[in-house]
Amino acid sequence: MKMKTKLIGAMAFALAATALGQAATAFQGSPSAAARPMTITAEQAARGQQVYQEQCQGCHGGGLSGGHGGPPLNDVAFRSRWRFQPGDALFSYIRKQMPPNAGGALSDQAYADVTARVLEANGVKPGGEPLTADPARLSALSLTAALPRELASETGPKPLPVALPPDAIATATAEQRAEQLRKLSSVTDEMLRKPPAGEWLQWRSGYESQGFSALDWVNRDNVGRLAPAWSWKLGAGTNEVAPLVHDGVMFVVGGGKIQAIDAVSGDLLWQYARADATSVVRTIALYGDLVYFSAGVEVHAVDFRTGKLVWKTQLVDPKEGLYISAGPLAAKGKIFQGVSGCSAPHLGGCFIAALDARTGREVWRFRTIARPGEPGGDSWNGAPADQRFGASVWIPGSYDPDLDLVFFGTGQTYHTAPLLQAARAPGAADALYTDTTLALRPDTGELVWHYQHLTHDVWDLDWSFERTLATLTINGKSRRTVTTMGKLGIADTLDAATGQYLRSFDSGIQTLVAAIDPKTGAKTTVPALKAEAHVEKFVCPSAFGGRNWPATALDPRTGTLFVPLNETCMNINWTPGPVFDMAFHTTPRPNSDGLFGRVSAIDLATGKTLWSRRQRAPQTSAILATAGGVIFEGTRDRWFRASDARTGKILWQTRLDGAINSYPMTYSVDGVQYVAVVTGGTAATEMFWAPLTPEIQTNTLGTTVWVFRVPKP
C-alpha cells in the first residue's frame, strides 16, 4: 500500500513487499469453524475501490494483481493464506499494518471498505449486508463459506514466514516517544486562563481569542532569517486548521485525522482517524488529559497520550443536514460546541451544546433561533418555528472566567421569504438571534445578554466570527470589552459584562449601511438596497465577505486590531422559496484596480486606521500577532509573510506549496521559538475568491504543516 506519511525505509519496504500475501503466520490458530459467510455490498466495495486507488495501488498494482512494492491480492496464493484464518484476521491485519509505517491511519470504515474490495476481487459476491468493522463480529464469520465452490477448494503454496529480527534502534526510538507522551501534563483551567508563553493551547492562543503570543524571540530584527525547521504532510482534505502545542507536542487535525507530532523534530507520535475525512474542521481543543475533535455531527474525545478514543457524542441525526465546523471550546469541566448549516431538512435553526468534558454527556442546549412564545420570538414576522432557519455557529466561542460568561456569534438566516414581507410592527422582522453576540452562563446555558449587530439580515452578511475579549480604555474609562467584525467589515465593540454598545469601526469596504447610531450601534441600511423579491441589487461586499473566517489578531499591549480583508461586491437577488432563497454573484468593486486583498491595523480605542497594505491576492489566512512586534499572515498566491506591526512593512516572506488557508500560530520548546502554518487543501476562502484572480494557481490536493525557526548564528 502507498505510504502517506514517511519515506519507506529498508525494513518498511521489506514489510510492504511481502505484505498481505506472506503474513498469515502472524495469525496462528485453528481455522474458523463458523459456517456463516462473510458478506459485502456493491456500494461498500465501490467505496473500497476508491480507498484502494488512493492508498494501496502504488504497491499492489491498479488491478490488485501485484506491483513493485507488494504481491497480488487476488490470486490462489493469497486465498490459500487467508481462507482458513478466523474471519477477522484479514481485516485486522490490514487495519494494523497498512499503509506501511502508518497502520491505523485510516478510519475503521475505510479499512472495512477496502477489505470488502479485496474480498470482491477474490470472488466474494456482493449481497445485502456490508462487511462489519467489528473484529468480534467478524471472528464468527468464514471467508471459505463466502467463496465460490471452485475457489473454496483450491490449493496454493505454503505461506512463508515473515518474522523480522528485533531492531534496537527502532525499539529505543519507540520507547523515547512513548516517554515523551507519558510526560504530557494535564491541561488545567488555570493554564487555559493564563497560557504559558511558549504554549498554544487554544485556537486563538487563549480564552480571549486574541490571536496574540507573548513570545518575542522572533522579532523585527531577526525575522528575516526565518527558515524551515520541518514540514509534515497531513493528506487530502479541507483546511482551515489551527494546530495546538503543549509540552513540546503538536496536535493537528487534517484529512479526518488528529495527529500528535513532536513539535521539534516533526516525527509522528500517534494518530486517530474517523470516517468523515472531508468536513471542514477548523479547530480542536485540549483539556485535562484529552484532545477534543468535532466533525460531521459528532464530538470525539481522545486520550492525548495514546490517541485512543475515550468517548464520542452525536449531537443530532446526520440526516438532518447539520454539521460542525466551529470546533470545541473547553472550560469549567465542559465542552461547548456550536453547529452549522441549519437549513432543511433540519427545522428550527442551529444550537450550542455543552457536554461534560469527562463523559460526553450533554448538559444543556441553547437554540440560536428565538421561538414563538420565547423572548425575541416575535421577531420572525409571524413565521412558525419550523420556518426559521440559520443562526449557524461557524467559529468557537470565547470565555471570560472573571465574568463567568461564554461568548458565541451567529450567522444569518437561510430563509428570507418571511422577512421580505411587510413587517407587522417595528422589529417584527429582525430575526433573532441571527447576526448576534450571545453571552451565556457556562453552567446552565442561561442567556445573560445578547446584542444583534445587523437586524433583518437578508443579504447573507453574517457576524459569526471570533469574539475578541480585551481590557481597553475608551473615552478615558477602562472597560472589559468584546469586539467582533462581520462580513461587512464593520467592527462593533461592546461592554463584555452587559452587552452595552460602545463604538464601531467601518473599514470602508461596504455600501449597505448608511449610518450607525452612536448610542446604540443600530445600523440604518441604504433604502435603495432593501431586499425585494426577484429584483437584483448591487451590494458591497460580497456575501463571501469583506472578511470571513480568517481571524483578526489583537495586540493587547497597544489595543491594535489587525484585520484581514478582501475588497469585493455582489449582484444579489431573492427568489422566495422554501429554504436558501437568495443567490449572488461576486464581482470586483466599481473601478477596481485589481488589488483585492488587504491587511489593516486599527486602534480599537480611537477607531483610527494606523496603516493598510493592499495586494492582488485575496487574504486567505488568519493573522498572528506577537510581542516581537511582528504579525504573520498569508494569501491565496501561496506567500506566507511577516510584517512590522507598526507600519505593515513586509520583513520576510516565503512561497509555500499551497494557499495559506489556516490560522498561523507560534510556540517555543527549550528556548527556541517556532512559527507554524498549514497550507493547501480546500477552504471556503480558497473557493470563494478564486474567480477574482484566475491567473493564480494553487494546489488543493493535500495539506502540509510548515514549521519555521530562526537558525542559530
NORTA-V763103 format. One record per run of one state. SS is the DSSP state (H for helix, E for strand, - for the rest). FROM is the first residue (numbers start at 1). TO is the last residue. If there is no record, write none. Layout:
SS_FROM_TO ; SS_FROM_TO
This chain:
-_1_9 ; H_10_22 ; -_23_23 ; H_24_26 ; -_27_36 ; E_37_37 ; -_38_41 ; H_42_55 ; -_56_56 ; H_57_60 ; -_61_66 ; E_67_67 ; -_68_69 ; E_70_70 ; -_71_75 ; H_76_82 ; -_83_88 ; H_89_97 ; -_98_107 ; H_108_121 ; -_122_134 ; H_135_138 ; -_139_141 ; E_142_142 ; -_143_143 ; H_144_146 ; -_147_148 ; H_149_152 ; -_153_167 ; H_168_182 ; -_183_186 ; E_187_187 ; -_188_188 ; H_189_193 ; -_194_199 ; E_200_200 ; -_201_211 ; E_212_213 ; -_214_222 ; H_223_225 ; E_226_235 ; -_236_237 ; E_238_238 ; -_239_243 ; E_244_246 ; -_247_248 ; E_249_254 ; -_255_256 ; E_257_262 ; -_263_267 ; E_268_273 ; -_274_283 ; E_284_288 ; -_289_289 ; E_290_295 ; -_296_297 ; E_298_303 ; -_304_308 ; E_309_314 ; -_315_317 ; H_318_320 ; -_321_322 ; E_323_323 ; -_324_328 ; E_329_331 ; -_332_333 ; E_334_338 ; -_339_339 ; E_340_340 ; -_341_350 ; E_351_356 ; -_357_361 ; E_362_367 ; -_368_384 ; H_385_387 ; -_388_397 ; E_398_400 ; -_401_404 ; E_405_409 ; -_410_416 ; H_417_420 ; -_421_435 ; E_436_440 ; -_441_446 ; E_447_452 ; -_453_467 ; E_468_474 ; -_475_476 ; E_477_485 ; -_486_489 ; E_490_495 ; -_496_500 ; E_501_506 ; -_507_512 ; E_513_516 ; -_517_522 ; E_523_525 ; -_526_526 ; H_527_529 ; -_530_532 ; E_533_533 ; -_534_536 ; E_537_540 ; -_541_552 ; E_553_555 ; -_556_559 ; E_560_566 ; -_567_568 ; E_569_574 ; -_575_581 ; E_582_587 ; -_588_596 ; E_597_603 ; -_604_607 ; E_608_615 ; -_616_618 ; E_619_619 ; -_620_623 ; E_624_626 ; -_627_629 ; E_630_635 ; -_636_638 ; E_639_644 ; -_645_649 ; E_650_655 ; -_656_664 ; E_665_669 ; -_670_671 ; E_672_680 ; -_681_681 ; E_682_682 ; -_683_683 ; H_684_693 ; -_694_702 ; E_703_710 ; -_711_713
